[in-house]
C-alpha cells in the first residue's frame, strides 16, 4: 500500500503503483515513503480508486438514526 499526499494536504493510502502517476517521493524520518501528488490528473486517478462506499454507508446510517430520534 502506498501513501499519497494530495494537493490539499490530506493523505490517502491505496494499493496503486506510484510509478504510474506524476508524483514526487520523499521519506519520512520514520523511513516510510510518501508520494506527493503533483498534478490534477494524477490526483483524480488516485481518488477514483478509493472505495468511498463505507463512508457513505456510515453517513447514511448516522443520519437515519438522527432522524428517527427526532421523530420519536
C-alpha positions in Angstrom: 0.0 0.0 0.0 1.4 3.4 -1.0 0.8 6.6 1.0 -0.1 9.6 -1.2 0.0 13.2 -0.1 -2.8 15.1 -2.0 -2.5 18.7 -3.2 -4.7 19.9 -0.3 -2.5 18.3 2.3 -4.7 15.3 3.1 -3.3 11.8 2.8 -4.7 8.6 1.4 -3.3 5.1 1.4 -4.2 2.9 -1.6 -2.8 -0.1 -3.4 -1.6 1.7 -6.6 1.8 1.7 -8.2 3.3 5.2 -7.7 5.3 4.9 -10.9 2.1 5.2 -12.9 1.5 8.8 -11.6 3.0 12.2 -11.6 4.4 12.1 -8.0 7.4 13.2 -6.1 8.6 10.7 -3.4 10.1 11.5 -0.1 11.0 9.6 3.0 9.7 10.5 6.5 12.1 10.3 9.4 10.4 7.0 10.3 11.6 5.6 7.0 8.1 5.5 5.4 8.0 6.6 1.8 5.3 9.1 0.8 4.3 10.2 -2.7 3.3 13.8 -3.1 0.8 14.1 -6.0 1.9 16.8 -8.5 -1.0 17.1 -10.9 -4.8 17.2 -11.1 -4.8 14.2 -13.4 -2.8 12.0 -11.0 -4.9 13.1 -8.1 -8.1 12.2 -9.9 -6.8 8.8 -10.8 -5.8 8.1 -7.3 -9.0 9.3 -5.8 -11.1 7.3 -8.2 -9.5 4.1 -6.8 -10.6 5.0 -3.2 -13.6 3.0 -2.0 -15.9 5.6 -0.6 -18.8 3.2 0.0 -18.1 2.5 3.7 -18.0 6.2 4.3 -21.3 6.8 2.5 -22.9 3.9 4.4 -21.8 5.2 7.8 -23.0 8.7 6.9 -26.5 7.4 5.9 -26.8 5.3 9.0 -26.0 8.1 11.3 -28.4 10.5 9.5 -31.1 7.9 9.6 -30.7 7.3 13.3 -30.7 11.1 14.0 -34.0 11.4 12.1 -35.6 8.5 14.0 -34.6 10.0 17.3 -36.1 13.4 16.3 -39.3 11.7 15.0 -40.0 9.8 18.3 
